[in-house]
Amino acid sequence: MTVFHFFNCAILTFGPHAVYYSATPLSEYDTLGTSVKAALVYLGTALVKLVCLATFLNVSENDSFDPYQELLKALIGFIDVAGLYFALTQLTYRNISQNHKFQAVGLGWAFADSVLHRLAPLWVGARGLEFTWDYILQGLEANANLVLSISLAALGSLMWLRKNKPKTLIPIIYVCALIVATMPSITSYLRRGMGWHFPKVVGFELFTSLVMAFISWQLFSACQRPSV
């Protein structure tokens, strides 16, 4: 029963990444190499973030919300944006369109994040003797992170790769990218500062991811329309 629970949670956590790749044109254009490169960039970015967090953050004895520490953590979190910029603009890929590039990069980015942060806890905890909803919620959180990663990659693609975008949309693109990039700090504040329980935080992440995906899709569609 415990192994069955582990496989269910693992499929919920990692299955949507495979479904997204196979159900979209990404598989037809063979963008797996692009996703792998983005995943490697994410691992390098995560290593840099880990060094910065260990160097500049103090280890707190309690789980209370510290505004200064959270602000510093949010600033360090923008290393992800730098890594995403590198993955989108500096790496060489096959001759694929901008539309497929940001999706492949976002997919690889989200998959590497799930493997790095959720595989070990899932392997250790989901095979326990007692059933718990925590790992199902972690799987749902991984799905929200997948949507947010692709949304951030789409916004980054608009900021750094598309030159002829409408000027009226530029502030909206940057504000949306800022919201998505600071989502870890927002959820940390909800959890520690406002005392939200994990299911409520996951529900907020799922709702926010859908909203940001819709806005990103609308912005990307608007920037693809020919200017009159």
PEBELLIN-V823124 format. One record per residue. N is the residue number from 1. RES is the residue in three letters. PHI is phi in whole degrees, -180 to 180 (NA if undefined). Layout:
N:RES:PHI / N:RES:PHI
This chain:
1:MET:NA / 2:THR:-68 / 3:VAL:-67 / 4:PHE:-63 / 5:HIS:-65 / 6:PHE:-62 / 7:PHE:-66 / 8:ASN:-61 / 9:CYS:-67 / 10:ALA:-66 / 11:ILE:-65 / 12:LEU:-65 / 13:THR:-80 / 14:PHE:-108 / 15:GLY:-61 / 16:PRO:-59 / 17:HIS:-65 / 18:ALA:-68 / 19:VAL:-64 / 20:TYR:-62 / 21:TYR:-67 / 22:SER:-79 / 23:ALA:-91 / 24:THR:-113 / 25:PRO:-64 / 26:LEU:-59 / 27:SER:-70 / 28:GLU:-68 / 29:TYR:-94 / 30:ASP:53 / 31:THR:-95 / 32:LEU:-60 / 33:GLY:-62 / 34:THR:-63 / 35:SER:-65 / 36:VAL:-65 / 37:LYS:-62 / 38:ALA:-64 / 39:ALA:-64 / 40:LEU:-66 / 41:VAL:-62 / 42:TYR:-61 / 43:LEU:-62 / 44:GLY:-65 / 45:THR:-64 / 46:ALA:-64 / 47:LEU:-66 / 48:VAL:-64 / 49:LYS:-62 / 50:LEU:-62 / 51:VAL:-64 / 52:CYS:-66 / 53:LEU:-64 / 54:ALA:-69 / 55:THR:-83 / 56:PHE:-105 / 57:LEU:-96 / 58:ASN:-88 / 59:VAL:-81 / 60:SER:-90 / 61:GLU:-78 / 62:ASN:-115 / 63:ASP:-103 / 64:SER:-77 / 65:PHE:-87 / 66:ASP:-109 / 67:PRO:-57 / 68:TYR:-65 / 69:GLN:-66 / 70:GLU:-68 / 71:LEU:-65 / 72:LEU:-65 / 73:LYS:-66 / 74:ALA:-66 / 75:LEU:-65 / 76:ILE:-66 / 77:GLY:-63 / 78:PHE:-71 / 79:ILE:-61 / 80:ASP:-59 / 81:VAL:-64 / 82:ALA:-64 / 83:GLY:-65 / 84:LEU:-66 / 85:TYR:-60 / 86:PHE:-63 / 87:ALA:-66 / 88:LEU:-82 / 89:THR:-111 / 90:GLN:-103 / 91:LEU:-78 / 92:THR:-93 / 93:TYR:-126 / 94:ARG:-64 / 95:ASN:-77 / 96:ILE:-117 / 97:SER:-74 / 98:GLN:-61 / 99:ASN:-62 / 100:HIS:-77 / 101:LYS:-63 / 102:PHE:-67 / 103:GLN:-66 / 104:ALA:-65 / 105:VAL:-65 / 106:GLY:-63 / 107:LEU:-66 / 108:GLY:-63 / 109:TRP:-64 / 110:ALA:-68 / 111:PHE:-65 / 112:ALA:-63 / 113:ASP:-64 / 114:SER:-66 / 115:VAL:-65 / 116:LEU:-70 / 117:HIS:-103 / 118:ARG:-124 / 119:LEU:-67 / 120:ALA:-65 / 121:PRO:-60 / 122:LEU:-67 / 123:TRP:-65 / 124:VAL:-79 / 125:GLY:-91 / 126:ALA:-71 / 127:ARG:-95 / 128:GLY:-69 / 129:LEU:-75 / 130:GLU:-103 / 131:PHE:-73 / 132:THR:-143 / 133:TRP:-82 / 134:ASP:-60 / 135:TYR:-80 / 136:ILE:-68 / 137:LEU:-65 / 138:GLN:-64 / 139:GLY:-64 / 140:LEU:-65 / 141:GLU:-64 / 142:ALA:-64 / 143:ASN:-66 / 144:ALA:-63 / 145:ASN:-66 / 146:LEU:-61 / 147:VAL:-66 / 148:LEU:-67 / 149:SER:-65 / 150:ILE:-67 / 151:SER:-64 / 152:LEU:-66 / 153:ALA:-65 / 154:ALA:-65 / 155:LEU:-66 / 156:GLY:-64 / 157:SER:-63 / 158:LEU:-69 / 159:MET:-72 / 160:TRP:-107 / 161:LEU:-111 / 162:ARG:-99 / 163:LYS:-90 / 164:ASN:-99 / 165:LYS:-88 / 166:PRO:-60 / 167:LYS:-65 / 168:THR:-68 / 169:LEU:-91 / 170:ILE:-59 / 171:PRO:-61 / 172:ILE:-65 / 173:ILE:-61 / 174:TYR:-69 / 175:VAL:-65 / 176:CYS:-64 / 177:ALA:-63 / 178:LEU:-64 / 179:ILE:-63 / 180:VAL:-67 / 181:ALA:-67 / 182:THR:-96 / 183:MET:-58 / 184:PRO:-58 / 185:SER:-71 / 186:ILE:-64 / 187:THR:-67 / 188:SER:-65 / 189:TYR:-66 / 190:LEU:-63 / 191:ARG:-78 / 192:ARG:-96 / 193:GLY:-78 / 194:MET:-106 / 195:GLY:72 / 196:TRP:-70 / 197:HIS:-79 / 198:PHE:-57 / 199:PRO:-59 / 200:LYS:-68 / 201:VAL:-65 / 202:VAL:-64 / 203:GLY:-60 / 204:PHE:-64 / 205:GLU:-64 / 206:LEU:-64 / 207:PHE:-64 / 208:THR:-64 / 209:SER:-63 / 210:LEU:-67 / 211:VAL:-64 / 212:MET:-67 / 213:ALA:-65 / 214:PHE:-65 / 215:ILE:-65 / 216:SER:-63 / 217:TRP:-63 / 218:GLN:-64 / 219:LEU:-66 / 220:PHE:-65 / 221:SER:-65 / 222:ALA:-66 / 223:CYS:-76 / 224:GLN:-86 / 225:ARG:-69 / 226:PRO:-66 / 227:SER:-72 / 228:VAL:-86
